[in-house]
Amino acid sequence: MRQQAHGGNLVWAAALAGCPPSAILDFSASISPLGPPNSVLAAIGSQLSSIRNYPDPDCSDLRNALSHFHNLPSEWILPGNGSAELLSLAGRELAELAATVLITPAFGDYYRALAAYDAKVLEFSLLVNGQLSVVSSQLSGVSCQESVVSGQLSAVRSQWSGVSGQGLVVSGQESVAMNDLSSIINKGQRTTDNKQLTTNNEQRTTDNGQQTTDKGIILNNPHNPTGRLFGRDAILPYLEEFALVVVDEAFMDFLPPDEEQSLVEFVQDYPNLVILRSLTKFYSLPGLRLGYALAHPDRLQRWRSWRDPWSVNTLASVAGVAALADKEFQAQTWKWLPPARNQLFEGLSQIPGLQPLPGIANFLLVQCEHSCIELQQRLLKQHQILIRDCQSFPELGDRAFRVAVKTPQENERLLKALNGELGVMSYEL
Ligand SMILES: Cc1ncc(COP(=O)(O)O)c(C=O)c1O
């Protein structure tokens, strides 16, 4: 069976489960279970007859709505066919630089977008000594930058590969550290301080004199697959150090305005900053494809010249305008997520052999004592439930999986199925 690079492949899952795609309960794609909002469906319905015309190549209405939403002039906004399209355009720009730093485990599409243009990649692992939980308390610009500039990157990676069979190592003490971090995050506090920023700014060259100013960096915040949130101040120093900083905020909208750590307010201050946002996860529109980039107008103009003039279709554009205006749906989502995520987290923690990592987004990464590939197949065949294996994150291997947070009833169905299948798998050992 060929493993999937992305979640949400229902055709593949249904073939394995022996049922129609519509019968699959999908926890593998991190999509809100609440949408699409009725306002969006109504807007799409009202514009169906417009598909006989070409879409507006400027996406004027959508850009105006986004301009209002982010309080940013519309020239700084470029909608795309999902944020995945914009990621490819970012990959083309990053490939022009000496190298691009990737924070791993990294979303698989970053490799695709960079490889498509032969970009050189430098990987920096979030894992220290193979332990994700330790590192998650050090999500600061300094720790990452130090590893890159001091040439320790390969050492970190080889240390990691020595323990890769163990997957995520989470001991009791380290779990406390993670909980501390998540309480810091929940209170909206910063994960770095000014001293660290100063240190970071001083370190602009590697030990052997290699510069970071001719390199790019791409990271996502909140981080997929760990669900951790980088404080704004952890990322800001990169803007002084790297030629191009691409921040993928595909899941940032799941945090309410008083908790999010978006860099949108800094876009006009830094021409080397690109922010990618998605409208497919929060508003449940992955099949429609809609995302946008926020960046300097000259850069966005260049991107437009590289791509198809009509990559955002008419229905996606009207859906975006309606979604951004739907304050009720946004409030409902912010109310649903924390208790539903807690319910799932607590339920997973109680299943022998599973250890979920606390996360801030609408998904949870789970360490598992058993083979997740086997678990995935059992869940599909016996329960028509699809979880996300982590094979596309090589650092995580076969001992971790990711699940979306869904409705309380759906979460309960997953927990029950996991309990049953893991019980059988333990018995068979
Ligand atoms: C971190 C991250 N960025 C971007 C994307 C792409 O999202 P979109 O549907 O907007 O193309 C995904 C999709 O899974 C993702 O996980």
The ligand as a Gaussian input file, in Angstrom:
#p B3LYP/6-31G(d) Opt

LIG

0 1
 C        0.950000      23.767000       7.279000
 C        0.121000      23.781000       6.037000
 N        0.271000      24.797000       5.178000
 C       -0.435000      24.859000       4.036000
 C       -1.340000      23.871000       3.709000
 C       -2.092000      23.972000       2.411000
 O       -3.378000      24.475000       2.632000
 P       -4.344000      24.930000       1.458000
 O       -5.527000      24.039000       1.499000
 O       -4.691000      26.373000       1.749000
 O       -3.589000      24.811000       0.175000
 C       -1.533000      22.800000       4.566000
 C       -2.489000      21.731000       4.225000
 O       -2.581000      20.720000       4.872000
 C       -0.790000      22.754000       5.764000
 O       -0.921000      21.753000       6.627000

